[in-house]
């Protein structure tokens, strides 16, 4: 077992509701694809710590992490064409992944031979690695250790605004210029949902059915709805119900969508207004960006930098959607493989991605090993070789690392980065998992370690969003811009400083949050 106390290791990421079915391919692809951007490997080793479904931390040597960040920023500035090419390829890989995933959902996997099943797994796994890793330098690392790229862009804006003697808010300009002028999948799904709601509202029979308060009765009466509209309702559910899946599920039920349409109908939602607003999203963003570019007289090089930032924001959101859809598809495959190996779904999720095909070929994998990994394990990835330690070996391995300490000071205010401008006051609600969303009331201030699609319904109630996680590409920043909700990201310790019921003032323009 190697001794690695010669260098300092820094926590770079953590996540909930995830296991090795996602972690192992993600860390392997970080090694595989760094060179696509850098032309070399800046980070050859990563240590991950796992306990049950909690990915507690990924640690990276500080010198390697800083090398990766600094080198990526240099390449963005000196060779933007290379970055743009990588981004185009990454988007296409993600689109192809969606297409292949849909094909897998139609397959009758239970009739496949082990070899054919293994081939499907290999291909899904290849897509999972390449969509996450191909642009990993820009879509993760560049803003993951102090938000260097965001700070570079903010600094340029400050200089330009000062030079032009403009009264434009730096935070507002930054938020607008880094917002992609393309609707996300979430916006596209909402447009489709509202279009169906409008059809329901205009059909007297369908409207009567959906105005029933008992959703079980709504579902019971669906066959009474006109065939074309009924098909659209079922199609919408089938097309989008994976969206909250994250890495381990569950997905939405039909009841969720029926409840949503029923509730919006009873609230007498102005459907046309909301639809027009969403349909204008792309043109509104383009116009807003154009006004700022013209007002500040941004030169071509600076405009290109912000265009790349907007690409990163779009790609990270699209990639996360693709990964969640992929994990939803992977569950079908995992269930079939688990059945053949005599394992549970949870057990198979604790296999390294390199272990699945050989296990299927041998028709065995020791359940005892997987159960040990669930309790506590450490995964060491060095270049393309991964080792998973459990029990005492895991504890001893972790003890060989000199890990940088995270200090949490007793403070009443925090600083972060403005993801969407605005100033508000409100009551804090800590929401880290879907089970905590029930405590959110409209107008509360949502504080989370990080956010993901399953938390969006809570985010829509929030008057401001605060996260520990940071950068212009984090999920909270992307959604906040779409909702136009004040948002401060990258506070690092907001979930540890604030608690439910605290009254706080959020000045997102300044990136500050303080108790009042």
Secondary structure, DSSP 8 states (H G I E B T S, - for coil): ---EEEEEEEEEEEESS--HHHHHHHHHHHHHHHHHHHSS-S--EEEEEEETTEEEEEEEEHHHHHHHHHHHHHHHHH-HHHHHHHHHHHHHHHHHHHHHHHHHHTS-GGGS-HHHHHHHHHHHHHHHHHHHHTTHHHHTGGGSSS-HHHHHHHHHHHHHHHHHT----HHHHHHHHTS-SS--HHHHHHHHHHHHHHHHHH-HHHHHHHT-S-HHHHHHTGGGS-HHHHHHHHHHHHHHTTTT-TTT-----HHHHHHHHHHHHHTT--HHHHHHHHHTHHHHHHHHHHHHHHHHT--HHHHHHHHHHHHHHHHHHHHHHHHHHHHHHHHHHHHHHHHHHT--HHHHTTS-TTTHHHHHHHT---HHHHHHHHH-EEEEEETTEEEEEEHHHHHHHHHTEEE--------SEEE-EEEE--EEEEEEEE--SGGGGGG--TT-EEEES---GGGHHHHTT-SEEEESS-STTSHHHHHHHHHT-EEEE--SSHHHH--TT-EEEEETTTTEEEE-
